[in-house]
Amino acid sequence: HVQLVESGGGSVQPGGSLRLSCTASGSTFGGRDMAWYGWYRQGPGAECELVSITNSDGTGKTDYGDSVKGRFTISKDNANAKNTLYLQMNSLKPEDTAMYYCAAAADLGRGGSWYLNHQRMKYWGQGTQVTVS
């Protein structure tokens, strides 16, 4: 039974930074069931959108949403059984305000940017709120 638990959200002023964390149990980031793993967000009245995703242990591909490129960085830590995914967010803007979700899925051989459709991700956390104002 896979569980993803996010933490690290909060309120921050524009230009500030936050680091989100997502801890997994029941599977391993980069393992067979969670070969693709990353972050999505949903702002008020908006669609769920990709923030960042990676398949670093497989194809090596990492992708970012256009609005966060150069400001956000995805990483993971599997050392000492931490099994934790991070999202470092710098130069935050009010438009970054959203609920941020950790998500993961197996590698089913899909090509292109299939992950832009968030509904194709299998495992989800409960979300952590980020407010920039």
N, C-alpha and C positions, 0 to 999 in steps of 0.2 A: 504494500500500500504506500504509494508515493505521497509525501506531503511537502509542500513548499511554504515557508514562513518568512515573510518580509519584515524588515525593521529599518529604522533610520530616518523615516520621514519626519517632517516637522515644518515649522514656519521659518522663513529666512528672508532677508531683504534682497532686493535686486543686486546682482553682482556677487552675491554670496555663494557658498558651496555647501553641498551635503553629500554624504556617502550612504547609499542604500545597501542593505545586505539581504541576502536570501539564503536561508539554510535549508538543505534538503535532507529528508529521511526516506528510507525505503528504496532509494536508488542513488546513483552518483552522477553529478554533472560530468558530461563527456562519456558516460557509459552508454550501453546499448539503448536503454529506454529513454535516456535524456541526452542524446548525441547533439541535439540543438537546444540551446538554452539562452534565455535573454530576458529583456524587459519590454513591457508595453505600458502605455498610459492612456487614461481616458479623462479628459478635462470636462468641465461643466458643459452640458449640451453638445458634446463632441463625440465623434466616433473613436473607438479604440484604435490606437495607432502604434506602430513599431517605434521603439526608442533605440534598442540595440539588440543584436542577436549574434551568436557565434557558434561555430562548429569547429572550434580550435583543435580538437583532438582527432578530427576526421579530415575534412577538406581544407581546414585552416581558414575558412571564410569567416569574416566578421563584417557586419553591416550596421550602419547607423541611419536613423531617420535624418532627412535633410536638415531639419530644424535644430538638431543637436550636434551635428558633426563639428568637430573641433572643440567642443565644450564638454562632452560626456565621454567617459571611458568605461568599457566593460572589462571585468577581469574575474578570475575565480581562484580559489585556494582550496586545493585538495590535500594539502599537507596535514599531517597529524589528524586525519579523518575529519577535518573541518567541513569539507564539502559545502563550501559557501561561495555564492556568487555575489559580486559587488557591482555597483554602478556609481562611479565617481562623477558628480555633477558640479561643474564650475561655471562661473559667469551666469548664474541663474537669472532668468527673466520672468516677469509676471506671466507670460504665456506658457511657462513651464508648469504652472499650477495644474495639478491633476492627481488622480489616484494612480499610483505606479504598481504594476503587477509583475511578478516574476513568473516566467512560463518556460515549459520545456516540452520536447517531443523527440521521438525516435527519428532516425534517418531512414526514410522510406524511399530513398532514391529519387526524390523529386528534384527537378532542376529549376534553374532560375531563382526568382525571389518569391518562392511559394509562401514564405513566412510573413509576407506583407498582409496576408489574410490571417488575422489573429485566430480565427476559428479553427485553423489547422493545427494549433498548438494543443497538446493533450492535457498537460498538467499545469495547474494554476495555483498561485498563492491567493491569499485573501486581500492583498493590497495594502499599501501604506501611502498615506496622504502627504503630498508635498504642496505647500502654499508659499508663493513668492509675492510679497507685497511690502 
